[in-house]
Structures are given as C-alpha cells and as structure tokens.
Amino acid sequence: SDKDINALSLLEQRIVITKDADFVDSFLINQQPYKLLLITTGNVANAQLESLLFQYLDTMLELFMQYNFIELNQTTLLIRQ
C-alpha cells in the first residue's frame, strides 16, 4: 500500500519513484515519502523512459542531495521542493 511504501521510504531514507499523484498529495501534506521523484512523461515507451532516466541520473542524484521533490517530464527536470 502507499502507506507501507511511505513508511519504508522514511525508515530506509529511500526515494520513491512514481507516476501516482497520491504520493504527491502525501508528500505535500505529510512530508512522506522521504524523497519523491514524480514521472510526468505521459504514456511513453519503456525504452524512452529508461533513456530519460539515464540521461538525467547524475543530475537527479545531485539534486536529491539538496531537494526532496523532483519532477521528470519528457524534456527536463523540475525542482518542486
């Protein structure tokens, strides 16, 4: 469940990667999960999503040292919080 994922994320200080807006609401209201990567690419092929993740991986790792909520869309990374 989302509650279990959030609890594990907090316990192990893990980043939750999701397309689910429920996690955004939980993060904004309760500061859970620990950190959040929201994928807002829409319906793209798995290969395209994988390519985007690899393209921005180093940047995401750097940003998550300072920020807790980042969004990845088809063209860029957005810092949300």
Secondary structure by P-SEA (a helix, b strand, c coil): caaaaaaaaaaabbbbbcccaaaaaaaaacccccbbbbbccccccaaaaaaaaaaaaaaaaaaaacccbbbbccccccccc
